[in-house]
Amino acid sequence: MLSETLKEMGVVGAGGAGFPTHVKADSKVEFLLANGAECEPLLHKDFEIMCQYPAEICAGMELMRQSTGAATGKFGIKEKNQEAIHAIQPEASKYGYELVLLGDFYPSGDEYELVYSATGRLIPAGGIPLHVGCVVNNVETFYNVHQAQQGKPVTHKFLTVTGCVGKPQSLWVPVGITFRELIAHCGGATVPEYAIFVSGLMMGSFTYDAEDVVTKTTGGLILLPRDHYLITRKDRPIEAMNRIGKSACDQCSYCTEFCPRFLLGYDVQPHKVMRSLGFTLTGSSNWNQSGELCCACGICTLYACPEELYPKEACDQAKVSLRAEGIKFVQQKPVKVHPMKEYRRIPLSMLRQRLKVDDYEQETPFAAAIPEPAQVRVKLKQHTGVPATPVVQKGERVAAGQALARMGEKQLGATIHSSIEGTVKDITKDAIEIWR
């Protein structure tokens, strides 16, 4: 069965949280959707992989279509990416897949948005695409499905390295390589002090730690100068964000009016969550539940708020606190698209200007040279679910592609493999270190 192959070959969602693909392969749906929208500013890895590997992507998509029994396959791709369209179109037509051409807006790659654009269906509040007969996968995930069927496990990640680097590019890298080695491979940093956005400026994480490593879900590295506007915004302690919000929010509601989930008809109202900051005892008994369905896209914090406050971070806190208390939000009204939705889309060009990164928008061409690190640190949790359990011993010699850790029979996750040939130098609760 395809699902068993995908689990053993370690295939997980390559474009987001790393949901194990074998679970999706076991589902039965009407629509199979390929997500090639790629709407994070400055990242172009999906564009490049579509240009380079259209046959493999569409072949992997067909394997998933057959496994899920989907009658229809649709391919979401931005209309501006003509080179990728010309590469994908002939391959997609072999299987009867329809291209869904999307505008250059953020966040057109959100699965709620893509499902609506491709099928006209609205996912139930708090639901997943499966609830409306859809499975959605990133284009790189479909590539990995094809490779898995050929007996090739996921040992390398396709990503973009851009920003303040000597040679911006999109390339394959071994899972477990450090950010420091990857940056050096791409020409090194062009500024003396920098911070790293991992997998995106909007929905990615932010770190100063160049010794962290690439995982199966790393979409790219964006280097920005240490004194950049976004760094100073992201680097504030959460207590400062809350204090500023408590004193400065005037309830203009722009955060809500531009929220993509609110515009789709979901009861997400960040401005009401911001009201919670006005209470002395902010916590589960006071947090407003209007942030429960927030998708953490960051539009409210980084684009909509005229006072540069932190509604997204308030929603994050509300979700954690409410879930810890076992409080589940139930939308009271039917999901209905807002009449102004089409008029409040956010062009990527305007978003880049707002983020003050327009000067860093540049081509990141495909580079065939793959870094060859002397050692890798392969994390045991690179997916939704629980960490994999090591199946190798310290001092053991392993081959590239050999299984390092596996999941229990009923555990959610996928097998982890070595990306290089070498010796197991260390095993911790978080990772396995391999030296050539």
N, C-alpha and C positions, 0 to 999 in steps of 0.2 A: 504493500500500500504506500502511496505517496506520503501520507502523514507520518508513517514510521520512518521513512527515509529522511524526511525533513528534520525530524526530531534528532535522529542520530547524526545527521550532517550539520546540526547546529544552526539551522536557518531561523532567524528571528527578524522582526520588522526593522529594516535598515534606516528608516526615515524618522523614527520617533522614540517611543518608549521600549521598543524591542519585544513586542508581544510575539510569543512563539507561533510561527507560521503553520506548524503542523495542526494546531487547534483550528485555525481557519480552514485548512484543507479538509478537515473532517465535517465541516458544516455543509448544509444544503441551502442554496440561495438562487435567486433569479438573475441577479446582476453581479458581475465581477468587474471591479473598477481598478484601473492602473492610475496611480497618483504620480504624475510627472509635473505638477504645478510649480513646485519649488518657489516659495514666495519669501523666504528669509532674505533680507538685504545682504548683498555682497557674495552670497554663496551660489555657485553654479555647477555643483557636482552632478545633479540630476540631468541638467542640460548636456553635460559632457558625456555621461554614461549612455544617454539615449543616442547621441551622435556616434559613439564608438561601438555600441553593442546592441543595435536594434533587433537583430535576429534572435539573440539569446534572450533578451527581455520578453519578446513576444512568444517565444517557444515556452519560456517559464510560465507566462500568463496562461497559455493554452493548457499546460499541465494542471494548473490550479482550476481552470474552468471545467476541465473534465472531472477533476476530483470533487468539486463542489456541485456539479450538475447545473451550473449557471447556463441559462439559455442565451444570455447576452453578455458580451464583453465591451466595455467602453474605456477609452484611453483619455484621461484628462491631461491636457498639455497647453501651455500658453501660446496664444496666437503669434506673439512676437518672436517666438523661438523657431523661425522658419527652417533653419538648418536641421534642428531636431525633428521637426514635422516631416521634412523630406526624407529623413532617414527612417523614421518609424512608419510612415504611411504605407509603403509597399509591403512591409512585413505584417503590419496589422491587418491589411486587406486580405492577406492569405487566409486569415482565420475569421474574417467577417467582422472585425472589431471596428467600432465607430470612434472617430476622434472627436472629443468634446473640447472645442477651442475656448480657452479662458482668457479673460483680460489680465493685464499686468497689475493686479491688485493684491493687497495684503488683507486677510489671509486666505487666498483662493485655494491653498493646499490643505486647509483644515478639512477633516473628513466630513463634518456636518455640511460644510459649504459644497464640497465636491459631490456628495450624494445628492444634494438638492439641485446643483447645476446639471448633473448627468441624468438624473431620473425624475426630478420634480417631487421627490418624496422627502418628507421631513421626519428625521429620526425622533422618536419619542423623547421627552425631557428626561435627561439622565441615562438615555439608552445608548446603543451602539448600532452601527450599520446593519448588523445581522437582524435587528428587530424590524427592518423594512426590506428584508430580502437582499441585502448587499454584503459583499466582502470587498474591502479596500486594501490594496498593498502598494507600497512605494515601488518605483521602477527597479531600484537596486535589489529589492527583495525578490522580484521576479527573476532577475538575473541569477541570484543565488539559488532559486528553486531549480532553474535549468542546470546549474552546475552540480547541485546535489543529486539530481537524477543521473548525472554522469559519474557519480561516486566521488565528487570533490567537495570536501567540507568547507565551512566558512573559516578561513584562516587570515584573510586579508580584507581590508575595508577601503572602499572608494570614498574619497573626501576631497575637499577644497582647502588649500592653505592660502590665505590672502591677507590684505591689510599691509602692515609695515614689514614686509618681507622682500628679500632681494628678487626672488623669482616666483611670483604668484602662479599657482598651478593646481590642477586636479589630477589625482593619481591614486594608484593602489599602494597601500602600506600594510605591513604585518600588524595584526592585532597584538597589542602589548608594547609597541614601540613608544618611547617617551616623547612628549611634546618637544622637548629640547632637541632630540636627534632629528625629529621631523622638520622642525624649523631650520636647523642647520642644513638639512638636505635641500631645502627650498631657498637657499641663498642667505640664510641668517636674517635676524632682525635688522631693520634699517634705522632703528632708534635705540638709544642706550637703555631706556627703561620702558617697559611695556606691560600690558595685561592681556590676557587671552580670553576671548569669547569662544566657548566650545559649542559647536552645532548651531550657532545663530545669535544675533544681537537681541532678538525679541524673545524667543522661547528657549534659548540655550542657557548654559550655565556660564559662570564668570570665575576666573581663577588667576592667581599670580604664580601658581605652582607648575613650573615647566617640567617637573619630574613625574607629573601625572601621565597616564598612558591612554592610548587609543583603544576603544572597545568596538564591538559590532554595531553600536548605534551612533558613533561619532560622525557627525555630518560635515565637520570642517573645523578649522582653527582660524579665527580672525584676530590679528594682532593690532592693537591700537596703542598710541602713546599713553604713558601713565597719567598724563594730565588732561586727557580727552574728556569732553563733556559727559559721555556715557559712563566713563570710569568713575568720575566723581559722583554721579547719580547712583550707580549700582553699589558703590563702596560704603554707603551710609549704613550704620547699624539700624536694625529694624525698630529699635526704640526711638531713634531720631526720626525715622520715617513717620511713625505713629504720632509723635509729638508735633511735627510740622503739620500733619494732616488734621490733627485735633484743633490746632490754632488757626489754620488758614483756609480750610475747605468752606466755600460759601454756597455749596449745594447748587452749583450751576447746572449740574446733570449732564454736562458734555460727555463725561466718561460713559454714561449709560447710552446717550443718543448715538455714539459712534461704536458701541459694542456690537461685534458681528453676531453674537448669539442673541442679543436683544433684538436686533434687526431681523433675525430669522424667526422670531416669535417666542423665544424662551424668556422666562422671568429672571433675567440677570440684570440687576440694577446696582452697579458699583457705587453710585452716589448714596444709596441707602446704607450700604455697608460702611461707607465713610462716616455716616452719622454715628455708627457704633463707637467710633473713636472719641466721641464727645462724652461718653460715660466714664465715670471715674474707675469703675470696675469692669473694664473690657474683658469679656470671656464668653463661655458657652451660653450663659443666660442672657447675654446682651447683644452678641453678634447678630446682625441681621442676616437672615437666610437667603437673601437675594444674590449672594455670591456663590451659592452651592453649585450652580451650573456653569460657572465661569470656566473658560477653556485655557486661561492663562496666556492669551495671545500677546498681552502687553500693550495693546492699543491705548487703553485708558491711561496708563502711567506714562508711556513714552510718546504719545501722539496727541490724545484728545484733551488732557487736562491743561488749561491755560496757566495754571499756577504751579505746574510741574510737581504735583503731589503723587501719592503712591496707592491708587485704588486697587491695582492688581495685587499688590503685596497685602493689602487689607483683606481682599477676598481669599488669598492663600491662607492667611491666618484663620479666617472664619471657617474655611473648609476643614482645616486640621482640628480646630477646637470642637466644632459641631460633630464631626465624625467620632472623635474621641469620646464624646458624650452619648454616642449612639443616636443622634438626632438626624433624621433623614428628611430632606426637603422634598415635598410633593407639589408640583406645579398645579395650581388650581384652575387655570384656564387653558383652553385648547391652544396648541401651537399654531400660530398664524403669522405669516410673513408680514412684516411692517411695510406699509405703503411707500415709505421713503427709502427702503433698503437699497435700491439701485442708484439712488442719488447720494448716498453717503459712503460709497466705496472709497478706499484709500489707495490712490496710485502709488506704486513703489517708488517712483521718482520723488513724490512729495514726502513720503516716509523717510527716504534717505536724507532729504534736506532737513527735516525735523530732527533727525538723529545726528546731524552734522557729520555725515560720513560720505557725502557725495564725492568728495575728493578721493575716496578709496574704492569707488566703483571702477572695476577694471576687468579685463579678460583674465580668465584662469585656465589656460589651454591644457588639454590632456598631455601628460608627460608619461612616457612609457617606462622610464627608469624607476625601479622599485628600490626603496632604501633597504639596506641589509644590516640591521643593528647587530651588535655583538651579543646582546641579551634582550629579552622581552619579559615583561611582567603581565601575565594573562589573568585578568580578573575572573573570579568564580561567579560573579553575578553581572551578566551583561544583557539581561532580559527581564521582562515582567515575570514575577514569581519569586522563587527562593534560590539561593546560591546552589550551584552544582557541587557534588561531592567528589573530591579527588579520587582518581583510580590509579595514580602513579605514586612512586615513592621517591623520597629525597635521594639523590645520587643516581637515579635511573637514567639511562640514555633513551631519548625519545626521537622519533622521526617527525619531520614536518607533516602536519595533517593527522598525527596520532591523537587519539582521545586522551585528554588530561583529566576530565571530570564529567560525570554524568548525573542525571536526575533520577530520583526514585520513580517507581512505576506510576504513582498517582500525583507526583509533584509537577507544578507548572514551571516550565523552563526548557532548556535545550542543552545538548552536549557541547562542551568546550574543548577545542583542539589546540595543539601547539602550532604556532605560525612559523617556527624555525626548527631545524634539527639541532639538538644539543643535549645538555645534561640538566636535570632538575636540580637546581641549586638550593631552592628553598620553597617551602609550602607553608602559607599562613592561612588564617581563617578567611582572608579576602582574596588571595591570589597565589599563583604558582609562577615562580621565576625560573626561566630557562636561559642557560648560557651556551653559546656555540662551542 
